[in-house]
Amino acid sequence: LNRVPSGGCQTGGCRMPKAPKTKKGPEHKVIHPYSRKAAQMVRETHKQEKKDKIRSEKAIRLNTFGEKLLWFQSHLEPNKTEYSKQEACEIIERYLHRFDTELEQIELTNSIKSRQGRQHEAREAILKHSIERERMLYEENGIEIPDIINTKHLKVFREWDGDLKKLPNMKMKKLSVKDSISNQKKCEDENGVDVQNKVDQEHVTEH
């Protein structure tokens, strides 16, 4: 008898084992640059970029506003419970001159003859533009500051810890140079009345 070799096949031949099927991954179709899909992707990209820009600009404005409030907070008199409009306007004037020292230093640096070219020109331009814009606001429509004229609002402002999330709780007040002039005139008128009353009383006493 013929023996079938070990590992061999009987009649009918041998069948080869089937190769495992490979899974096909998702096909990445090339998007035509002028197709509707490409136009949609471009619009979505521009939309996201616009959102990011708005978010970034808002964060910058918020930080700038926070720095402004911290400046005013650091220039409050410790034991003062309220401010008059005239006193608040005096603080605003100091605020508008807050860059004077830095501008003087830049000017001093540029006055040295040995230096070639103008130093810190970009920074100088930014500061001068900021001062000019704030001065125009103060002289025309008014500039917003924390409401330090109201005792309650001043107390809240003093206790503020610099957290920008708490800004909605802060009460603001818009003051212009007109408030300073009108308040000063009012004080002068009141002083004038007091002096006149004193003169009248002295005149009556003499007679």
Residue pairs with C-beta under 8 A, 6 or more apart in sequence:
4 10
8 14
31 37
31 38
31 41
32 38
62 164
62 167
63 164
65 167
66 162
66 164
66 167
68 95
69 146
69 157
69 160
69 167
69 170
70 162
71 95
71 98
72 91
72 95
72 145
72 146
72 148
72 157
73 146
73 157
73 158
73 160
75 91
75 94
75 95
76 148
76 154
76 157
76 158
80 154
81 151
81 154
81 155
82 148
82 149
82 150
82 151
82 154
83 91
83 148
83 149
83 154
84 149
84 183
85 149
85 175
85 179
85 180
85 182
85 183
86 179
86 180
86 183
86 184
86 187
88 145
88 148
88 149
88 173
88 175
88 179
89 175
89 177
89 179
89 180
89 183
90 180
91 145
91 148
92 138
92 143
92 145
92 175
95 134
95 145
96 131
96 134
96 135
96 138
99 127
99 130
99 131
102 127
103 124
103 127
103 128
106 119
106 120
106 123
106 124
109 115
109 119
109 120
110 118
110 119
110 120
134 143
137 143
138 175
138 176
138 177
139 176
139 177
140 176
141 174
141 176
142 174
142 175
142 176
142 179
143 174
143 175
143 176
144 172
144 173
144 174
145 172
145 173
145 174
145 175
146 153
146 154
146 157
146 170
146 171
146 172
146 173
147 153
147 154
147 157
147 171
147 172
147 173
148 154
148 157
148 173
149 173
150 171
150 173
153 171
156 169
156 170
156 171
157 170
157 171
160 166
160 170
